């Protein structure tokens, strides 16, 4: 699997985790306060780990922008 595919999948996963927070709150509302807090902490830690993985993958992504010191090859005549 290429780095760009991994990057895309991690971005999707992060988006899903973040979008799920309101639903998580609904799912845990009948639990005890301690279990609600535990579930929310777990979700927050999972999101933080996913953000860290995304940052790592973005650092590994090749940077082909000209301002980054890389030349984009011009087509031959």
Residue pairs with C-beta under 8 A, 6 or more apart in sequence:
3 57
3 60
3 61
4 61
6 57
7 54
7 57
7 58
7 61
10 50
10 53
10 54
10 57
11 54
13 50
14 47
14 50
14 51
14 54
17 43
17 46
17 47
17 50
18 47
20 43
21 43
24 39
24 40
24 43
25 40
27 39
28 35
28 36
28 39
28 40
29 36
31 39
63 70
64 70
64 72
66 72
